[in-house]
Amino acid sequence: MPKRIQSIRGMHDILPARSRAWQHLEATFRQCFAAYGYHEIRLPIVEPSELFVRSIGEVTDIIEKEMYTFADRNGDSLTLRPEGTASCVRAGIEHGLLHNQQQRLWYAGPMFRHERPQKGRYRQFHQAGAETFGMAGPDIDAELIVMSARLWRHLGLENLRLEINSLGSSAARAAYREKLVEYLSAHELDAESRRRLDDNPLRVLDSKNPEMREVIAGAPSLLDALDDESAAHFEQFRDLLDGAGIVYKTNRRLVRGLDYYSRTVFEWISDDLGAQGTVCAGGRYDRLVEQLGGRATPAAGFAMGLERILDLMDTQSLLPEMPDIYFCVVGPAAARAGLALAERLRDELLEMRLIVNGGDASLKAQLRRADKTGARLALILGEDEIAANTVAIKYLREDRAQQSVALVDSPRLLRQALATAAPLQ
């Protein structure tokens, strides 16, 4: 027997039982983005490698270790996208969407990084992101925050905390970088921090090594080194969040290691996910458009990890509901009548989710299937019901008597039954 072929480590199938949750999450963020006037942009999965080298930088873990890069038949270096912002900027420049314009865009899809798979971090993972262009003020920074907060409310997520900071201007950050390197050089660092010291010292502040905690706590604060314009921008940003009733914490150690980031940065974090607790991160990247060959354009956005959000929904028992009704039909006559009745019910109960049994099986077998789907009710239509012009309603999640209702009254009575039926626990 030939050896079975299995999926690549860190790249997972999304099976039907799980796809319901994905569909629910995707429908929710699509609705949320649309409510704020954001338009979808669909981007290629494969891009020229240079796009990510120029945007992310050659001295980052993503470029050095994690990118899936290969040469095509023409000898061009191509890469499976590790993130979405660079692709969005590339598309905006290429199609003339950015200069002297305001854009609110969103995207969603798979990203790829070759790193050690662990919970919440996979080699093929999925992100949804929002990117804005042509707006330099703190109002768009605040809009991104309140939009993401609305998404959490619509999903029912709780215990997410917001942390914010400002990175200031590139000039202020360069001056701060010198002070930071001077401070860090006087302390004992772990191997990863020593490697970052010359090329990306701000990332030392993002170290997760507990042994670095005391060193990081004593480091000079970037907030104390902000230029006047950035300080005013950050103050207005916080005032907007206060006015919107958004609770946040100013985290002076929250940074981004890439040079194109400026001013506002933020993260939504959950303690329910262990080490991989950040579910959404964003900020301003006013220098990236120019860095990729366009004209200088203010920009801000965020990206959220969909697997992490789904894990959080699991932890907080927020999976979407199962089908409302499983329709058991017994015998050829019932199958014929049941098909017509199911269509009538779908016409009159638009919010209802109904599955009609497929294939020939005994009532006992069909009820077992109904139970496995998690449906709250079973409809039963057999020879006796057809003769009496009725249909039976069986409650699957509670100890209530089965009832027989006239076919003509079934939509109205089903609506009432669904309003009181218990869900799957």
C-alpha positions in Angstrom: 0.0 0.0 0.0 1.4 3.4 -0.9 2.5 5.7 1.9 -0.2 8.1 2.9 0.6 11.8 2.1 0.0 14.1 5.0 -0.2 17.9 5.3 3.0 19.9 5.9 3.9 20.5 9.5 2.4 23.7 10.7 -0.1 23.9 7.8 -3.5 22.7 8.8 -6.7 21.6 7.2 -9.8 23.4 8.4 -12.4 20.7 8.8 -16.2 21.2 8.5 -16.8 21.2 12.2 -14.3 24.1 12.6 -15.3 25.9 9.4 -18.5 27.1 11.0 -16.5 29.2 13.5 -14.3 30.5 10.7 -17.4 31.6 8.7 -18.9 33.3 11.7 -15.6 35.2 12.4 -15.2 36.2 8.7 -18.8 37.4 8.4 -18.4 39.4 11.6 -15.3 41.3 10.6 -16.6 41.8 7.0 -19.7 43.5 8.5 -17.6 45.5 11.0 -15.2 46.8 8.3 -18.2 47.7 6.0 -19.8 49.7 8.8 -16.8 52.0 8.8 -16.6 52.4 5.0 -13.5 50.1 4.5 -13.3 48.4 1.1 -11.8 45.0 0.5 -8.6 44.5 -1.5 -7.6 41.0 -2.6 -3.9 40.5 -2.8 -1.6 37.8 -4.3 -0.2 35.2 -2.1 3.1 35.3 -3.9 5.1 38.5 -4.2 8.6 39.5 -5.4 11.0 38.8 -2.5 12.4 42.3 -2.8 9.0 43.7 -1.5 9.5 42.2 1.9 13.3 42.7 2.1 12.7 46.5 1.4 9.8 46.8 3.7 10.6 44.5 6.6 14.4 44.9 6.5 17.2 42.4 5.9 18.2 42.1 9.6 14.9 40.8 11.0 14.0 37.2 11.9 11.3 37.2 9.2 13.8 37.9 6.4 16.8 35.9 7.8 14.9 32.8 8.9 11.2 32.6 8.3 10.3 33.5 4.7 9.3 30.8 2.2 11.4 32.0 -0.7 12.1 30.3 -4.0 13.3 31.0 -7.6 10.7 30.5 -10.3 11.5 29.2 -13.8 12.7 32.6 -14.9 15.1 32.8 -12.1 13.1 35.5 -10.2 13.1 35.3 -6.5 9.5 35.0 -5.2 8.2 34.7 -1.6 5.0 33.5 0.0 3.8 36.6 1.8 4.7 36.7 5.5 2.4 39.7 6.2 -0.2 41.8 4.4 0.8 45.5 4.8 3.6 45.5 2.3 1.5 43.9 -0.3 -1.3 46.4 0.3 1.1 49.3 -0.1 2.6 47.8 -3.2 -0.9 47.4 -4.8 -1.8 51.0 -3.8 1.3 52.4 -5.5 1.0 50.2 -8.6 -2.6 51.1 -9.2 -2.5 54.8 -8.3 -4.7 54.5 -5.2 -2.6 56.5 -2.7 -1.2 59.9 -3.9 -3.4 62.8 -2.8 -6.2 60.3 -1.9 -7.7 58.9 1.2 -8.2 55.1 1.3 -9.7 52.8 3.9 -8.9 49.2 2.9 -9.1 45.7 4.4 -7.8 42.3 3.4 -7.8 38.8 4.7 -6.1 35.5 3.9 -3.2 33.1 4.6 0.3 34.2 5.5 3.4 32.0 5.6 6.4 31.9 8.0 8.8 29.0 8.4 9.1 29.0 12.2 8.6 26.3 14.9 4.9 25.5 15.0 3.2 26.0 18.4 -0.2 26.9 19.6 -1.2 30.3 18.1 1.7 30.3 15.7 1.7 28.2 12.6 3.6 28.1 9.3 0.5 28.9 7.4 -1.6 31.2 9.4 -4.4 33.7 8.6 -4.7 37.4 9.2 -7.3 40.1 8.5 -6.0 43.6 8.3 -7.2 47.2 7.9 -4.9 49.8 6.2 -5.6 53.5 5.9 -3.8 56.0 3.7 -3.7 59.8 3.3 -4.8 60.7 6.9 -2.1 62.0 9.2 -4.0 63.0 12.3 -4.7 61.0 15.4 -8.4 60.7 14.5 -7.7 57.8 12.1 -5.5 56.1 14.8 -8.5 56.3 17.2 -10.9 55.0 14.5 -8.8 51.9 14.1 -9.0 51.3 17.8 -12.8 51.8 18.2 -13.4 49.7 15.1 -11.4 46.8 16.5 -13.2 47.3 19.9 -16.5 47.0 18.1 -15.4 43.8 16.5 -14.6 42.3 19.9 -18.0 43.3 21.2 -19.8 41.7 18.2 -17.8 38.5 18.7 -18.6 38.6 22.5 -15.0 38.5 23.4 -14.0 39.7 26.9 -10.9 40.4 28.9 -8.9 42.0 26.1 -6.7 44.8 27.2 -5.4 47.6 25.0 -1.8 48.8 25.3 -0.6 51.9 23.4 2.6 53.9 23.0 4.2 56.4 20.6 7.4 55.9 18.8 7.7 59.6 17.8 9.4 60.9 14.6 12.3 59.1 12.9 14.7 61.9 14.1 13.5 61.6 17.7 13.7 57.8 17.5 17.3 58.0 16.1 18.4 60.2 19.1 16.6 57.8 21.5 18.3 54.8 19.9 21.7 56.2 20.7 20.8 56.5 24.4 19.2 53.1 24.4 22.3 51.4 22.9 24.5 53.2 25.4 22.3 52.0 28.3 22.0 48.4 27.0 25.8 48.1 26.3 26.4 48.7 30.0 24.3 45.7 31.0 24.6 41.9 30.5 22.3 40.8 27.7 21.1 37.4 26.5 22.2 36.2 23.1 19.2 37.3 21.2 19.4 40.8 22.7 23.1 41.1 21.9 22.3 40.1 18.3 19.7 42.8 18.1 21.8 45.5 19.8 23.6 46.7 16.6 20.8 46.2 14.1 17.5 46.6 15.9 18.0 47.8 19.5 14.3 48.8 20.0 13.4 45.1 19.7 15.4 44.4 22.8 12.6 46.2 24.7 10.2 43.5 23.3 12.2 40.6 24.7 10.1 37.9 26.4 13.0 36.5 28.3 12.2 36.9 32.1 16.0 37.4 32.8 15.9 40.6 30.7 12.9 42.1 32.6 15.0 44.1 35.1 17.3 45.5 32.4 14.3 46.5 30.3 12.5 48.1 33.2 15.5 50.4 33.8 15.9 51.5 30.1 15.3 55.1 29.1 11.7 55.7 27.9 11.0 56.7 24.3 7.9 58.7 25.5 10.3 61.0 27.3 12.2 61.6 24.1 9.3 62.5 21.8 9.5 65.5 19.6 6.8 68.2 20.3 4.6 67.3 17.3 4.5 63.6 18.2 3.8 64.4 21.8 0.8 66.5 20.8 -0.3 63.8 18.4 -0.2 61.2 21.2 -2.0 63.5 23.6 -4.8 64.1 21.1 -5.0 60.4 20.4 -5.5 59.5 24.1 -8.1 62.3 24.4 -10.0 60.7 21.5 -9.9 57.3 23.1 -11.0 58.8 26.5 -14.0 60.5 24.7 -15.0 57.2 23.1 -14.9 55.4 26.4 -12.0 53.1 25.4 -10.0 51.8 28.3 -6.2 51.5 27.7 -2.8 51.3 29.3 0.2 53.3 28.1 3.0 50.8 27.8 6.3 52.7 27.5 8.0 49.5 26.4 5.7 48.7 23.5 7.7 49.1 20.3 8.0 48.1 16.7 11.4 47.1 15.4 10.9 48.4 11.8 12.1 51.8 10.9 9.0 52.8 8.9 6.8 52.8 12.0 6.2 56.2 13.6 4.1 57.7 16.4 1.1 55.6 17.4 1.5 51.8 18.1 -1.0 49.6 19.9 -1.8 46.0 20.7 -4.9 44.1 21.9 -3.7 41.4 24.3 -5.4 38.5 26.1 -4.1 36.6 29.1 -6.2 33.6 28.2 -3.8 32.5 25.4 -0.6 32.0 27.3 2.6 33.3 25.7 1.0 34.1 22.3 -1.4 36.6 23.8 -1.4 39.4 21.2 -4.5 39.0 19.0 -4.3 42.4 17.1 -1.4 44.8 16.6 -1.1 48.0 14.7 0.1 51.6 14.4 1.3 54.3 12.0 3.7 53.6 9.2 4.1 56.9 7.6 7.4 56.1 5.9 6.6 52.8 4.2 4.9 54.1 1.0 7.9 56.2 0.2 10.3 53.4 1.1 8.5 51.2 -1.5 8.8 53.7 -4.3 5.7 55.9 -3.8 5.3 59.5 -2.8 5.3 60.2 1.0 1.9 59.2 2.3 0.7 59.0 5.9 -0.6 55.6 6.7 -1.9 53.5 9.7 -3.4 50.1 10.1 -3.6 46.9 12.1 -3.5 43.1 11.5 -5.2 40.5 13.6 -4.4 36.8 13.9 -7.5 34.8 13.1 -6.3 31.5 14.6 -5.6 33.3 17.9 -9.1 35.0 17.9 -10.7 31.6 17.3 -8.7 30.1 20.1 -9.9 32.9 22.3 -13.5 32.3 21.2 -13.0 28.6 22.1 -11.6 29.5 25.5 -14.6 31.8 26.2 -17.2 29.4 24.8 -18.2 31.7 22.0 -18.4 29.2 19.1 -21.3 29.9 16.7 -24.5 28.0 17.3 -25.3 24.7 15.7 -28.2 24.1 13.3 -31.6 24.9 14.8 -33.5 22.0 13.4 -32.7 18.5 12.0 -35.5 17.2 9.8 -36.1 13.4 10.0 -38.0 12.0 7.1 -39.0 8.3 7.1 -40.0 6.7 3.8 -40.3 7.8 0.1 -43.6 9.7 0.6 -42.2 11.6 3.6 -39.0 12.4 1.6 -41.1 14.0 -1.1 -43.4 15.9 1.2 -40.5 16.8 3.5 -38.5 18.5 0.7 -41.4 20.8 0.0 -42.1 21.5 3.7 -38.4 22.3 4.3 -38.4 24.9 1.5 -41.6 26.5 2.9 -40.0 26.7 6.3 -36.9 28.3 4.9 -39.0 30.9 3.0 -41.0 31.8 6.1 -38.3 31.5 8.8 -35.4 33.3 7.2 -33.2 33.2 10.3 -33.6 29.4 10.8 -30.9 26.9 10.1 -32.4 23.6 9.0 -30.7 20.3 7.9 -32.9 17.7 6.1 -31.7 14.1 6.6 -30.0 12.7 3.5 -30.4 9.1 2.4 -32.6 6.3 3.7 -32.2 5.5 7.4 -34.4 4.4 10.3 -35.9 7.1 12.6 -33.6 5.9 15.4 -30.5 6.4 13.2 -31.7 9.8 12.0 -32.3 11.0 15.6 -28.7 9.9 16.4 -27.5 12.1 13.5 -29.7 14.9 14.7 -28.1 14.7 18.2 -24.5 14.7 16.7 -25.2 18.0 14.7 -26.1 19.8 18.0 -29.5 20.8 16.7 -32.0 22.0 19.3 -35.1 20.5 17.6 -35.9 17.5 15.4 -38.8 17.6 13.0 -40.2 14.1 12.3 -42.3 13.3 9.2 -43.3 9.7 8.5 -46.3 7.8 7.2 -48.5 8.5 10.3 -47.7 12.2 10.2 -48.5 12.4 6.4 -51.8 10.6 7.0 -52.7 13.1 9.7 -51.3 16.1 7.8 -49.1 16.9 10.8 -45.4 17.0 11.7 -43.8 16.1 15.1 -41.5 18.4 17.0 -39.0 16.7 19.3 -36.9 18.7 21.8 -33.3 17.4 21.8 -31.7 19.4 24.6 -34.3 19.2 27.3 -36.9 17.0 28.9 -40.0 18.2 27.2 -42.8 16.2 25.6 -42.8 15.7 21.9 -45.6 17.5 20.2 -47.6 17.0 17.0 -48.6 20.2 15.0 -50.6 20.7 11.9 -48.5 21.3 8.8 -50.3 24.5 8.0 -49.3 25.9 11.5 -45.8 24.5 11.5 -43.9 27.7 10.6 -45.6 29.7 13.4 -45.3 27.0 16.0 -41.7 26.3 15.1 -40.8 29.9 15.6 -42.3 29.7 19.1 -40.5 26.4 19.8 -37.1 27.8 18.7 -37.6 30.8 20.9 -37.8 28.6 24.0 -35.7 25.5 23.1 -32.4 25.1 25.0 -29.2 25.1 23.0 -26.4 22.5 23.1 -24.4 22.8 26.3 
